[in-house]
């Protein structure tokens, strides 16, 4: 960890944040490197989310595009997406079928990464949405027992499945409305 933190006051004004919010963002952007010496609370997190600098999703805090400008971070979520995508699936009648490369260092992995970059153009919101859609798509196929019919990763990107199946994420949100309700 760098022992010095330089804070650009003009940048804080530009983004409408205070020093505590900046340090909170810094901690999130740098994998909680200063959390042992800087204690922030829920108020900073809520404020940063309202200002559009972070997004809280699935118990994690993600930086949004404006926050990346503060730290010159380039967020590419391709590897996270690829880790979620099944490498292969078993067929009901024996054998298996490949769906995605095992790593980005393969020929197909590099082609997929290039397609990802063209499709999302470093738009982290769209990347997070694509990951959420992929999770819902895989979960839906597993639930119905049809995972063997999942499309290959290159087809998923080329045909815009992140848009085609976006309704699955909305369905998940609607289902969760009552998850904390008590019933007799």
ZANU-228528 format. One record per residue (C-alpha): x, y, z; residue in one letter. Coordinates in steps of 0.05 Angstrom, whole numbers, plus 5000, padded with zeros to 4 digits. Layout:
N
<atom xx="X" yy="Y" zz="Z" pado="A"/>
...
END
This chain:
184
<atom xx="5000" yy="5000" zz="5000" pado="X"/>
<atom xx="5023" yy="5070" zz="4985" pado="X"/>
<atom xx="5036" yy="5107" zz="5050" pado="X"/>
<atom xx="5016" yy="5175" zz="5022" pado="X"/>
<atom xx="4947" yy="5194" zz="4997" pado="X"/>
<atom xx="4943" yy="5257" zz="4956" pado="X"/>
<atom xx="4874" yy="5288" zz="4952" pado="X"/>
<atom xx="4855" yy="5335" zz="4895" pado="X"/>
<atom xx="4807" yy="5384" zz="4927" pado="X"/>
<atom xx="4781" yy="5408" zz="4859" pado="X"/>
<atom xx="4764" yy="5336" zz="4842" pado="X"/>
<atom xx="4724" yy="5330" zz="4907" pado="X"/>
<atom xx="4685" yy="5394" zz="4889" pado="X"/>
<atom xx="4673" yy="5369" zz="4818" pado="X"/>
<atom xx="4643" yy="5304" zz="4845" pado="X"/>
<atom xx="4607" yy="5337" zz="4903" pado="X"/>
<atom xx="4639" yy="5294" zz="4957" pado="X"/>
<atom xx="4673" yy="5309" zz="5024" pado="X"/>
<atom xx="4739" yy="5282" zz="5051" pado="X"/>
<atom xx="4706" yy="5224" zz="5089" pado="X"/>
<atom xx="4669" yy="5202" zz="5026" pado="X"/>
<atom xx="4733" yy="5206" zz="4986" pado="X"/>
<atom xx="4770" yy="5163" zz="5036" pado="X"/>
<atom xx="4712" yy="5113" zz="5036" pado="X"/>
<atom xx="4717" yy="5110" zz="4960" pado="X"/>
<atom xx="4792" yy="5103" zz="4964" pado="X"/>
<atom xx="4784" yy="5044" zz="5012" pado="X"/>
<atom xx="4734" yy="5010" zz="4966" pado="X"/>
<atom xx="4776" yy="5023" zz="4904" pado="X"/>
<atom xx="4838" yy="4994" zz="4937" pado="X"/>
<atom xx="4809" yy="4931" zz="4967" pado="X"/>
<atom xx="4800" yy="4958" zz="5038" pado="X"/>
<atom xx="4873" yy="4978" zz="5046" pado="X"/>
<atom xx="4859" yy="5034" zz="5096" pado="X"/>
<atom xx="4799" yy="5005" zz="5133" pado="X"/>
<atom xx="4843" yy="4988" zz="5192" pado="X"/>
<atom xx="4860" yy="5062" zz="5203" pado="X"/>
<atom xx="4799" yy="5096" zz="5173" pado="X"/>
<atom xx="4731" yy="5076" zz="5198" pado="X"/>
<atom xx="4672" yy="5096" zz="5155" pado="X"/>
<atom xx="4599" yy="5083" zz="5167" pado="X"/>
<atom xx="4534" yy="5070" zz="5132" pado="X"/>
<atom xx="4521" yy="5144" zz="5122" pado="X"/>
<atom xx="4581" yy="5151" zz="5076" pado="X"/>
<atom xx="4562" yy="5089" zz="5036" pado="X"/>
<atom xx="4490" yy="5113" zz="5028" pado="X"/>
<atom xx="4512" yy="5183" zz="5008" pado="X"/>
<atom xx="4561" yy="5155" zz="4956" pado="X"/>
<atom xx="4507" yy="5110" zz="4927" pado="X"/>
<atom xx="4458" yy="5169" zz="4922" pado="X"/>
<atom xx="4511" yy="5209" zz="4886" pado="X"/>
<atom xx="4520" yy="5153" zz="4836" pado="X"/>
<atom xx="4592" yy="5138" zz="4854" pado="X"/>
<atom xx="4582" yy="5067" zz="4879" pado="X"/>
<atom xx="4531" yy="5011" zz="4871" pado="X"/>
<atom xx="4514" yy="4960" zz="4924" pado="X"/>
<atom xx="4498" yy="4894" zz="4892" pado="X"/>
<atom xx="4496" yy="4824" zz="4921" pado="X"/>
<atom xx="4530" yy="4846" zz="4985" pado="X"/>
<atom xx="4588" yy="4879" zz="4949" pado="X"/>
<atom xx="4606" yy="4951" zz="4935" pado="X"/>
<atom xx="4623" yy="4967" zz="4863" pado="X"/>
<atom xx="4653" yy="5032" zz="4838" pado="X"/>
<atom xx="4616" yy="5067" zz="4783" pado="X"/>
<atom xx="4646" yy="5105" zz="4724" pado="X"/>
<atom xx="4652" yy="5173" zz="4759" pado="X"/>
<atom xx="4689" yy="5141" zz="4818" pado="X"/>
<atom xx="4739" yy="5110" zz="4770" pado="X"/>
<atom xx="4757" yy="5180" zz="4746" pado="X"/>
<atom xx="4778" yy="5198" zz="4816" pado="X"/>
<atom xx="4827" yy="5140" zz="4820" pado="X"/>
<atom xx="4845" yy="5130" zz="4747" pado="X"/>
<atom xx="4821" yy="5059" zz="4752" pado="X"/>
<atom xx="4801" yy="5021" zz="4690" pado="X"/>
<atom xx="4747" yy="4971" zz="4708" pado="X"/>
<atom xx="4739" yy="4913" zz="4661" pado="X"/>
<atom xx="4693" yy="4860" zz="4688" pado="X"/>
<atom xx="4705" yy="4810" zz="4632" pado="X"/>
<atom xx="4744" yy="4762" zz="4676" pado="X"/>
<atom xx="4688" yy="4762" zz="4728" pado="X"/>
<atom xx="4637" yy="4748" zz="4673" pado="X"/>
<atom xx="4680" yy="4692" zz="4644" pado="X"/>
<atom xx="4688" yy="4659" zz="4713" pado="X"/>
<atom xx="4613" yy="4655" zz="4720" pado="X"/>
<atom xx="4603" yy="4625" zz="4651" pado="X"/>
<atom xx="4604" yy="4549" zz="4654" pado="X"/>
<atom xx="4664" yy="4519" zz="4618" pado="X"/>
<atom xx="4624" yy="4459" zz="4596" pado="X"/>
<atom xx="4558" yy="4424" zz="4611" pado="X"/>
<atom xx="4539" yy="4351" zz="4616" pado="X"/>
<atom xx="4488" yy="4325" zz="4567" pado="X"/>
<atom xx="4430" yy="4283" zz="4593" pado="X"/>
<atom xx="4447" yy="4226" zz="4546" pado="X"/>
<atom xx="4522" yy="4224" zz="4560" pado="X"/>
<atom xx="4581" yy="4267" zz="4542" pado="X"/>
<atom xx="4591" yy="4341" zz="4551" pado="X"/>
<atom xx="4590" yy="4405" zz="4510" pado="X"/>
<atom xx="4639" yy="4463" zz="4516" pado="X"/>
<atom xx="4609" yy="4532" zz="4528" pado="X"/>
<atom xx="4668" yy="4577" zz="4544" pado="X"/>
<atom xx="4744" yy="4578" zz="4547" pado="X"/>
<atom xx="4778" yy="4558" zz="4611" pado="X"/>
<atom xx="4817" yy="4624" zz="4613" pado="X"/>
<atom xx="4826" yy="4689" zz="4576" pado="X"/>
<atom xx="4895" yy="4668" zz="4553" pado="X"/>
<atom xx="4865" yy="4621" zz="4500" pado="X"/>
<atom xx="4850" yy="4641" zz="4428" pado="X"/>
<atom xx="4775" yy="4642" zz="4442" pado="X"/>
<atom xx="4786" yy="4678" zz="4508" pado="X"/>
<atom xx="4823" yy="4734" zz="4473" pado="X"/>
<atom xx="4768" yy="4739" zz="4419" pado="X"/>
<atom xx="4714" yy="4742" zz="4473" pado="X"/>
<atom xx="4752" yy="4796" zz="4511" pado="X"/>
<atom xx="4757" yy="4838" zz="4447" pado="X"/>
<atom xx="4682" yy="4828" zz="4434" pado="X"/>
<atom xx="4668" yy="4847" zz="4507" pado="X"/>
<atom xx="4708" yy="4911" zz="4499" pado="X"/>
<atom xx="4671" yy="4930" zz="4435" pado="X"/>
<atom xx="4603" yy="4913" zz="4465" pado="X"/>
<atom xx="4609" yy="4950" zz="4532" pado="X"/>
<atom xx="4661" yy="5004" zz="4517" pado="X"/>
<atom xx="4683" yy="5007" zz="4591" pado="X"/>
<atom xx="4612" yy="5022" zz="4613" pado="X"/>
<atom xx="4614" yy="4990" zz="4682" pado="X"/>
<atom xx="4539" yy="4995" zz="4692" pado="X"/>
<atom xx="4526" yy="4954" zz="4629" pado="X"/>
<atom xx="4580" yy="4905" zz="4650" pado="X"/>
<atom xx="4548" yy="4894" zz="4718" pado="X"/>
<atom xx="4481" yy="4887" zz="4685" pado="X"/>
<atom xx="4509" yy="4834" zz="4637" pado="X"/>
<atom xx="4538" yy="4796" zz="4697" pado="X"/>
<atom xx="4472" yy="4799" zz="4734" pado="X"/>
<atom xx="4435" yy="4774" zz="4672" pado="X"/>
<atom xx="4485" yy="4717" zz="4662" pado="X"/>
<atom xx="4475" yy="4695" zz="4735" pado="X"/>
<atom xx="4400" yy="4697" zz="4727" pado="X"/>
<atom xx="4404" yy="4660" zz="4660" pado="X"/>
<atom xx="4447" yy="4605" zz="4689" pado="X"/>
<atom xx="4404" yy="4600" zz="4751" pado="X"/>
<atom xx="4341" yy="4596" zz="4709" pado="X"/>
<atom xx="4370" yy="4540" zz="4665" pado="X"/>
<atom xx="4395" yy="4501" zz="4726" pado="X"/>
<atom xx="4327" yy="4507" zz="4760" pado="X"/>
<atom xx="4291" yy="4480" zz="4699" pado="X"/>
<atom xx="4343" yy="4425" zz="4687" pado="X"/>
<atom xx="4360" yy="4454" zz="4618" pado="X"/>
<atom xx="4432" yy="4477" zz="4630" pado="X"/>
<atom xx="4455" yy="4431" zz="4574" pado="X"/>
<atom xx="4419" yy="4477" zz="4526" pado="X"/>
<atom xx="4456" yy="4540" zz="4547" pado="X"/>
<atom xx="4488" yy="4578" zz="4489" pado="X"/>
<atom xx="4563" yy="4584" zz="4480" pado="X"/>
<atom xx="4597" yy="4646" zz="4509" pado="X"/>
<atom xx="4614" yy="4675" zz="4441" pado="X"/>
<atom xx="4542" yy="4669" zz="4418" pado="X"/>
<atom xx="4517" yy="4699" zz="4484" pado="X"/>
<atom xx="4559" yy="4762" zz="4470" pado="X"/>
<atom xx="4549" yy="4765" zz="4394" pado="X"/>
<atom xx="4473" yy="4759" zz="4398" pado="X"/>
<atom xx="4464" yy="4806" zz="4457" pado="X"/>
<atom xx="4437" yy="4756" zz="4507" pado="X"/>
<atom xx="4451" yy="4808" zz="4562" pado="X"/>
<atom xx="4395" yy="4849" zz="4532" pado="X"/>
<atom xx="4351" yy="4791" zz="4509" pado="X"/>
<atom xx="4347" yy="4760" zz="4579" pado="X"/>
<atom xx="4348" yy="4824" zz="4620" pado="X"/>
<atom xx="4277" yy="4808" zz="4642" pado="X"/>
<atom xx="4304" yy="4751" zz="4685" pado="X"/>
<atom xx="4338" yy="4802" zz="4731" pado="X"/>
<atom xx="4273" yy="4840" zz="4738" pado="X"/>
<atom xx="4236" yy="4775" zz="4754" pado="X"/>
<atom xx="4288" yy="4760" zz="4809" pado="X"/>
<atom xx="4277" yy="4830" zz="4839" pado="X"/>
<atom xx="4201" yy="4820" zz="4838" pado="X"/>
<atom xx="4207" yy="4752" zz="4871" pado="X"/>
<atom xx="4251" yy="4781" zz="4927" pado="X"/>
<atom xx="4199" yy="4833" zz="4946" pado="X"/>
<atom xx="4168" yy="4785" zz="4997" pado="X"/>
<atom xx="4229" yy="4746" zz="5019" pado="X"/>
<atom xx="4232" yy="4779" zz="5088" pado="X"/>
<atom xx="4157" yy="4774" zz="5101" pado="X"/>
<atom xx="4132" yy="4730" zz="5158" pado="X"/>
<atom xx="4075" yy="4684" zz="5142" pado="X"/>
<atom xx="4031" yy="4642" zz="5188" pado="X"/>
END
